[in-house]
Amino acid sequence: MNDCVSSTEIRMEFTPTGTSIFVPHRTRAVLTRGLCPVVAVGGAPVARVGSSGPNDAEHGKPKVGQALAPLSETCVLRSGCDWFLVEGAAIGLLGSRVRVPDALMDVKNHVLQTDNNWFFVNGEPVVRGRS
C-alpha cells in the first residue's frame, strides 16, 4: 500500500556560527495513529482528521556542521470531507490539508498519495493509513 504524505519541505538549519539557513528536506510519512478502526477501504483503515504518522525521510538526519531547528517530525491530517464523518471526524481525501515539518509553510494541500483507485468521495480517492 502506498498511501502516504510525500513532499519536500523547507527546514531551518543553523550553521556552526549560528546563522540560520533554509534547506529542502524530503518528507515521507505513513498515517498510523488516529485512524478509523471500524471503516476499512481495501483492507486498510480510513484516515480521518487528526490521523498522524512519523516522518521517516531524511529531514531528521543532521547535516555535517549544521543543526536542525526543532520542528515536529509528525505529519497530521488537518482537513477532510466535512459531510462524510466517521466516528465524528471528517475522512481524509487526496486533496486534504496536512501539517508537515516545514519552517515556511507548515500546512499544505496535495502532499498525500494514495493507490486507492476505487473508493471516492466528491470525486477524490479516500486516503487510508496503516494499522
C-alpha positions, 0 to 999 in steps of 0.5 A, spaced: 500 500 500 502 506 498 498 511 501 502 516 504 504 524 505 510 525 500 513 532 499 519 536 500 519 541 505 523 547 507 527 546 514 531 551 518 538 549 519 543 553 523 550 553 521 556 552 526 556 560 527 549 560 528 546 563 522 540 560 520 539 557 513 533 554 509 534 547 506 529 542 502 528 536 506 524 530 503 518 528 507 515 521 507 510 519 512 505 513 513 498 515 517 498 510 523 495 513 529 488 516 529 485 512 524 478 509 523 478 502 526 471 500 524 471 503 516 476 499 512 477 501 504 481 495 501 483 492 507 486 498 510 483 503 515 480 510 513 484 516 515 480 521 518 482 528 521 487 528 526 490 521 523 498 522 524 504 518 522 512 519 523 516 522 518 521 517 516 525 521 510 531 524 511 529 531 514 531 528 521 538 526 519 543 532 521 547 535 516 555 535 517 556 542 521 549 544 521 543 543 526 536 542 525 531 547 528 526 543 532 520 542 528 515 536 529 517 530 525 509 528 525 505 529 519 497 530 521 491 530 517 488 537 518 482 537 513 477 532 510 470 531 507 466 535 512 459 531 510 462 524 510 464 523 518 466 517 521 466 516 528 465 524 528 471 526 524 471 528 517 475 522 512 481 524 509 481 525 501 487 526 496 486 533 496 486 534 504 490 539 508 496 536 512 501 539 517 508 537 515 515 539 518 516 545 514 519 552 517 515 556 511 509 553 510 507 548 515 500 546 512 499 544 505 494 541 500 496 535 495 502 532 499 498 525 500 498 519 495 494 514 495 493 507 490 486 507 492 483 507 485 476 505 487 473 508 493 471 516 492 468 521 495 466 528 491 470 525 486 477 524 490 480 517 492 479 516 500 486 516 503 487 510 508 493 509 513 496 503 516 494 499 522 
